[in-house]
């Protein structure tokens, strides 16, 4: 028999799906003619069908030695390389195929897919668009074009591509899902929810769609439905902790603690698994090693860093260009902390650029930001790559991310390198777990020197508390009475104006014991969510305390909020996630605060502030000491009055509220960072 007969026999067997027999026939043909290119190619196709991709690649390469210009072989080789995740080789193979067959739309599509895996969405987009010019109805090209546009931070165009894909293929669950993700980026959660629901109608086991549906429901304040959707996502994909961590966070916001202990245990056990959001875990886990592990996992999954930039000058320029980046340059706690620093910077030595990628909220704090900056850049309409490019064009020497992984953050601005030196500060109380942030600004209380190993960034210590504030903000002149605030005219008023997600059974147990021990005392909380109020009322009664002894305060303008602190006796801090801005507010208003310092940065912030204002005696190291100190102060009016007097006296003589000193500390830090970089890598 001739090689051709064996080849034809092999082709017939392959058509009948008798693949092992087909391989044997191809092998017979090749034994008779080792240079039979068509047989090598056919054998490669069958090997690929059998899932033996490396053998398939080897066969295709033997075929190409016989006929290097065979576009079909080059295309099939590219597909096998793609399946083997050898992406750069796959792109090269598709490129060679397209030189000989430029009309192969599928090769262009698969080339783009490989480029997406190489994190080259701009090149991938070009490939998808060429495929669509050849075949306008190619559904997967529309879908993947949307993916590339989303990766390029062009969500509105991505929605259009997904719309086209779903019109051409109404049963394309992936297109409906990604359309929802893009709509969430555009802050259109109602439309996104409809897209996720459609995806789930088509694919009821679509774990990612359940997760993102939960995100959309949370944005719409539909807590119970969000929890149910996230629970379903975590059951469908147990290895992905993103759903579990977000569910735990949402439940924490409404003080639903029924699964808290189990969730915390799963989050601690699953550090090697995919994707628990770093910020969402702060209140559940105070182990700094765990926080680093989560941050590293998150950043490795979600962000790819570009190479570091060189300095723009061989010596310190006359003015260092400092860029602050935030979505919160309006009436927001971050702006309340930073506005006066922006205003106090030495403009003879520093050129201050503010990059705002949040909503265009034209309020008094935005006006102060604009007035304080040498250049104010409204970059909300730009993608991350564009913002990073603008910062480089502006010659920013040091970029400070005021967001980290908090709501509306955009870490990819920094992954794409906005400046030669990049700094994590303020918004995110911990490591970002990434090499693209060079420094984190801290103090020696929130990050003891022995704990530097828990930070991916180099820790740069500020001389006192790392926290800063506006030393000109004033309380309202309004004088509140306890009665108008719903408080008892007599009796001890404990307060904790922290956000509800920081509350946990651990401190709530202590608080309820204090109410039990001190007749007529109440706990004053700043909550306006009815579900949280109901849950806390139930928890109080489970501990033998009438729910009427919990008093709930709504939100007030900041000046009036400061003023109402005067109606409280003592602020009780939360444990795993301390009061941060809220502690500052209480101390600024003259209200003493008792805190328990833990192991992690979030659990040590109030202690940092108390040390900086000379009240280290209010920092405790155990639950028992915390409870006893709170009891002693609440039941000893003279001792409490002495603490309040000391707090008032220390306001202007200690570093905590010294914004001028804090600004000089920042500037010293920036100078030192630049000098270190001049001497070598950051």
N, C-alpha and C positions, 0 to 999 in steps of 0.2 A: 504493500500500500504506500502511496505517496504522502508527503507531508500535507499536501492540499486536502487529501481525503480525510486525514485525521483532523485537520483544522475545521473542515465543513461538518464533520461528525461532532466535534466539540461545540460548535456554534448551535447545532440542532439540540444537543443535550442541554446546553445552557438555556435555550428557549423553553425547554420542558422542565426547567428548575432542577435538573439532575446535575447539581453543581460539582459534586466530587468526581463523577464520571467525566464531566466536561474538562476538569483540570487534568485528569489522567490522559484524555485524548489530546489536549494541547501539549502536554509533556511528550507524548509520542511524536507529535509533529515536530517538536523542537529537538528531539533526539536525532531525528532524520535531517533537520535543517536548523542548526542553532542560530542562524541569521535571519530566521523567518519573522520579520517585524510584526506582521498581522497576528501571528500566533502569540507573540509576547504581549501584544496589546490586548487580545481577547482573553488571555490568561489573567492579565491584570484586572480586567472587568469582572471576571468570575471571582477572583480572590477578594475583590472589593465587596461583591455581593455576599461572600462568606464572612465578611467582617474582618478579614485578614489584611488590614490596610498596609502594613509594612511590606508584606509579600506583594501586594498589588503595586505599591510604589516601585519596588525592585523590578517587577515585570514591565511597568511603563518605561522605566529608565533603560532597560535593555531594548525595548522597541524604539526608543528615541535615538539610541546609538546607530540603529539601522536607518531611521528616517527622522532627523531632527526637526523637520518642518511639519510634522503631523499634528495639526491643530487639535484633532479629537484626542490624541494621546496626551498632549500637553494639558488640555482641559480636564481630562479624567485624572491625570496625575495631580493637578491642582486640587481637585475635589478630595482625593485621598490624603493629600498633605493637610488640607483643611480639617478633615476628620481626625487626623493625628495631631492636630493643634500645632503644626509646624507652619505658623502663619506667614512668616516672611518668605519661606520657600514657596508657599501656596501662591502668594501675590506674584512672585517671579514667574511661576508656571502659567498663571492666567495671563500675565503680560505677554509672555512668549506666544501663547495660543492666540491672543488677540492680534498679534502682528500678522499672523497668517489667516485669521478669520475674524476681521474687525466687526462683523455683524452678529457675533455670538452674544446676545443679550444676557444669557444665563451665566456666561463667563464673567461679564461685567458685574452682575449681581453678586456672584460668589466672591469675586475680587473685593468688592465693597464690604462684604461680610467679614472677610479676613482682615481688612484694614480697620474695621470697627474693633476687632479683637486686639489689634495692635495700638489701640487708642489714637487712631488717626481719622477722626470723624470728618474732618474737612476733605481729605482725599477720598474717603468712602462716599461722601455725598456726591462728589463728581462722578464716581463710578455708577452709583444708582441712577443719577440723572441721565447719563449716557445710555444706560440700559432702557430707561423709559422713552428716550427718543427713538430707540429701535422698536420697542414693544410697549406702547402706552398702556396696555391692559395688563401688564405684569404685576400681579397683586403683591408679591413679596418685595418687589422693588419699591412700590409705594410705601409698604410697611417699614422696610429698612431705611428708606429715605427719611421717614418720620423719626426713626431711632437716631439717625445721624443728626438731624436738626435738633432733636431734644438734647443730644450730647453737646451740641454747639450753643445751647441756651437760646434756642429760637423756638419756644414752645408753641406760639400761635401758628407758625408755618408747619410745625409737626402735627398739630391738630388737623390741619387741612390735608396733609398726607394720609393720616389715619382715616379721615373721613372718606377719602377716595378709595383706600384699601377696603374699608367696610362696605362701601357701596358696591364695589366689584365682587366682594365675597362677604355677604352679610353674616356668614357663620364663622368669620375669622375672629376668634375670641381674643387673640393677642392684640389685634388692632383696636378692639374696643377697650381692652385693658390699658394699653399704652396711651390711648386717647384720654382716658381718665387721669393718668399720671400727669400728662401735659396740662390738662385743665386744672389740676391741683396746683401746679407750678404757677398758673395764671390766676390762682386764688378764686376759682369758680367751683366750689365744692359741690353745689347742687347738681350741676351738669356732670361733674366727675362721678358722682354717686350713680347717676343714671347709666353712665358708661360701664362702671364696674358691675352693676346689676346685670347689664346685657351680657358682659363677658361671662358671668356666673351662670346665666341661663344656658349659655352654650357649653360651658365647662364647669359643672358643679363641683369638681374637685380642684379648682384653680386656687391654690393656697395664696399666691401673691395677690390675686384679685380680692380675696377676703381681707388680706392685710390692708391693702390700700383703700378698700371700702371702709374699714375701721378708721383709717386716718381721716377720710372724708366725713364720716359720721361724727367723729370727735370734733372736727372743725365746725360742724353744724350744731354742736352741743347736744347731740343725741347719744347720751352716755351709755344707756343700757344696750342700745343697738350696736354701738361701737364695741363694747366689751364682748358681746355675743359674736360679732364678726371676727374680732381678733382671737377669741378663744377657738373658733373654727379654724382659723389660719394656723394657729399653733398646733392643733391636733393633726392637720393635714401635713404639716412640715415640722415635726418636732425638733429638728436640728437648727431651725432658724429662730433665734431668741428675740428678733426684732418685735415680733407680734406679742410675745410674752412681756417684754419690757415695756412696750407702749401700753398694753392692757393694764399692767401693774401701775403705771403712772396715771392713767386715766382714772382707775379706781381710787388711787391716792387723792386725786383732786376732789373727789366727792366723799373722802374718808370712809370708803368701803374697804375694810381691812380683813374681810372674811377669808381671802386666799393669800393674804400678804406673806405669812410665814412660809408657805409652800413656794410662792413665787420667788421669794428671796433665796431660798435654798436652791431652786432650779437655776437661778441666775448665777449663783456662786459655783454650782457644779458644772455649768455649761460654758465656761470661759473659752474653751477651744472651739465652740460652735459658732455659727454665723450670726453676727449682727445685732447684739443688744445695743440700743442707742446709749452712748456714754452718759449723756445728761439725765436721761430717764432713770438711770440706775443710781444716781447720787443718793436719793433718799432711802434706798433699799440696802445699800452696801457701803460701809465706811472703811473697807480695807483698801489701802492705796495700791497694793499690788494688783488687786482685782480691777481697780479703776484703770490702771495702766494697760492691763491685758485687754480690757474691752475697747479702750481707745485705739490701741494698736490694731485690733481686729477690724474695727469700724473703718479706720482710715485706709487700711490695706484693701478692704473690700470696695470702698467708695471713691478713693482719690489716688490719682497717679501723678507723682511729682515730676516736674521738669527739672533740668539741671540748675544748680545754684548760679547766681549772677556774680560777676566780678564787680568790685567797687568802681565807681565812675571817676575817681581821682586817686592819685598816689599819696595825697595828704588830706587832712581834714579841710574841706572847703570853708570859706568865710561863713557860709550858712549851711548847716545840715538841713536837708529837706526831709521833713517828717510827715508821713501820711498816716492818718487815723481813718479806719474803715469801719462802717457800722450801718445797720438798717434802722438805728434808733436815735438819729440826730434830730429829735423833736421832744415833746413832753413825755419823757420816759426816764426810768431810774438811771440808765447809763448816761444820759445827757445831764441829769441832775448831778451826777458824780463828776463829769468831765468838763462841763461848760466853763467853769472858772479856771481850770487848768489851761484850756485853750486860750482864754483871755489873758492869762498871766505869763504865757511863754515869752521868753526874751527874743523879740523879733529881730534884734540885731545879730543874733547867732543862730536862730532857727527859723526856717520858712515852713509854715504850718499849712498842710493840705488836708482837707476833710473830704472823704469820698462817701457819699450817701447813696446807698442802694435800697433804702426803704421807701415807704410811702411818702408822697410829697405833702406833708402836713405843715401848713404855714401857720405856726404858732409862735409864741414868744421865745421858746427855747430854740426853735429853728432860726429865728432872727439872730439870736445870740451866737449860734454856731456860724452863720454866714458872716456876721460882723467880726468874729474872732479870727477867722481863717484868712491867711494870705490868698488862698484859692479854695473855693468851695465847688466840688464837682458833684453834680447831680447825675449819677450813673445808673439809675434804676432801670433805664431802658437798654442798658448794655449787657452783653453776656460776660461771663467770668474772664474769658480770654481777652476780651476787649478792655475790661477794666484793668487787668494786669498790664496790658500793653500801654494803656493810657498812663498808668503809674510809672512805667519805665520811660515813656516819652517825657514825662514831667521831671524825670531824674530823681525820683524818690530814693533817698538813701536808706531810710529805715521805715518799714511798714508795720503798723500796730493794728492787729486784729482785735477789735473790741467785742467780738461775738463768739469765737470758738465754735462749739456745736450747739448753740442755743437757737431758739426759733428765728427763722429767716436768715440764718447765717449762710455765708457763701465761701466755704474753705477753699474751693477750687481757684479763687482769685490768688491765693497764696501758693497752692500747688503749682499754678502756672507762673509763679514768681513775679510778684509785684515790685520787689526791691531786693537788693543784695543782702540786706539784714531784715529778718521778719520776726515779729514778737507777738506772743500770745499774752493778752492782758485783760483783766477785769470781768468780761462778760461770762466767761466759762471758768469756773473755779477748779481747774485741774489741767492735767496734761492732755494735749490733743493726740498724743501717741504717734507723732509723725516727725520725719526728718526735715520737712520743709518749713517748720517753724524753728528758728535758731534759739530763741530765748523765751522764757516765761518770767514775768516780773512778779516777785513774791516777797514775803518777809520771813524772818526766821521762826516765827510762831506757826504760820500756816504750813511751812515746809521746813521742818528741822533739817539740819545739814545731813543727818543720817538717812533722811528720806529722799534725797536727791535722786537716788537710784530708781525711784518710781516715776520719773519724768523723762520723756523722750527729749524735751528741750533742755538746754542749759539753764539752770536756775540763776537768775540775777536778783540779788537781794536789795530791796529798798531798805532804808535805815530804820523805819518804824513800821507801822501797819501799811500793807500794800494798798489799802483802800484810800480813796480820796473823795473829796466832797466840795461843794460850793460854800465857802465860808461867809457868803452874803445872804444866804437864804434865811428867811425869817418866818416865824410862826405868825398866824393871823392874830390880830388884836382881839378877836372874838373870845369871850370868856364863856365856856360851856359850864353848865351845871350837870351834876350826875343825873338828875332826874330827867333832863331833856335827852340824855343819851341812853336812857333805860337802865341806869345803874342804881344800886341802892345808895341812899344818902349816907348811911353808916355801913361799916363793914369793910373788909379788905377787898380791893379790886385787883386781882391778878389779870394781866393781859398778855396775849401773844398774837401780834398782828402779822405773823408769818402767813405765807400762802398755804392753803390747805394741804397741798401735796407733801409738805414737809412734816405734817403731823403723823405720828405713829402710835401704836399701842404703848410703846415703852414710856414716852413722856406723858401720854394721856393718863396712864396708871398713876404716875406721880402727881399729876395735877388734881386728879380726883381724890387722892389721899389727902392732899393739902386742903381741898374743900371740905372733906370729911372732918379733918382735924381742927379747922378754923371756922367756928360758927359764924354764919352770916356772910361768908366770903363768896365771891363769884369769879368766874373766868370770862374775860371779855375777849372776843375773837372778831377779826375782820373777815366776815364771810357774807356773800350775798347769793350763794347757791343753795336753793332749798333742799336739794338732795344731801348736800354736805351737812346742813343743819340737822336734818332728820337723822342721818346716820350718827352724828356726834351725840344727839339727844339719846338715841338708843344705846350707844356705848356708855354714856354717863349713867343711865339707869341700870345697865348691867353691872355697874360698879357701885350701885347703891346711892347714887346722887340724882336728885330731881333735875330733870332737864331744864327747869326754869332758872337754874343757877348758871347756865350758860347764856351769856348775853352777846348778841351778834350786832356788830357795827357794819354799816354799809360803807361805800367809798365816798370820800369828800375831797375837795380841792386840797392840794398839798399843804398849804398854809394852815387851813382849818384842821387837817389831819394832825399836824404837829401840835396844834393848840389843844386838841382833845386828849392828848397823852397826859396832860396835867390832872385828869380825872382818875388816872390809874395810880396804884401804889407801887407795883413791881412788875417788870416784864419777865416772863418765863420763856426761855429759849427752847428751841427744838434740838434734837440730838444729832442724828446722822447728817442733817442738812440744816445748819444753823441759820439764824437771821443774818442777812448780809446788809443790803440797803436798809432793811427794816430795823436792824440793830443800830445803824447810824442814825436813823430817824428818832428812835427812842432816846439815845444818848444826847442827840442835838436838842431834843425837847426837854431834857433834864430828868428823864425817867430811868432809874437804875435797872440793870439787866443781869440776871443770873444765868450763866451758861455752863454747859458740860462740854469740855473739849475732848474730841475723839481722836482717831488716827488719821483721817483723811482731811484734805484741805477744806472741803465743804463743811466738815464738822468742827473746824477750828477758827472760823472767820470771826465770830463774835469775841472769842478769846483774844484774837489779835487786836481788835479794836479796844477792848478793855485794858489790855496791857499798855496800849499807846496813849490812853487817857488817864493812866495812873490808878486804875481800879482792878488790879490783878486779883485782889481778894474776892472778886465776884466770879472768878473762873474756878470751876471745880473739876475733879478728875474721876468722879464716880457718881453713879445714880444716887447713892445714899447721901453723899456729901451735898449734891445738888438739892435734894429734897430738904435736908436739914438746914442748909443756908437759907433757902426760900422761906421755910417755916420761921426760922429765927428772925429774919428781917421783917416778915409780915406781922409777927407778934411782939416786936420790940420797937415801938414808934420812935424812941430816941435814937436807937441804932440806925433805923432806916433814914431818919432825918439827917443824921450825920453823914451817911453815904450820899444823900442827895446834895447836901451842902458841899461835900468834896467834889462831886461831879460838876456842880456849877462853878466852883472855883477853878477846876482843872480845864474847863472848856477852852480858855484862852492862854493857858500856860503850859500845855502839853501838846505833843505833835499831832494828835488825831485830826483836829480841825484846822490845822495850819496849812492852808492850800498853797500859800506862797512857798513854804518849805518843801511841800510835796512836789510842786512844779520844778523847783531847783533840783530835787532828787531825781526826777525823770530826766532832766537835762544832763545831769551828771552821768546817769545810766547810759543815755544815748551817746554821749561823748566817749565813754569807756567802751561801749560796744563797737563803735567805729574804730577806735584805736586798736582794740583786740583784732578786728578784722584786717586792719592794715598790717598787723604783725603776722597774720596767717589766717587760715579758715576759721569761721566763727565757732 
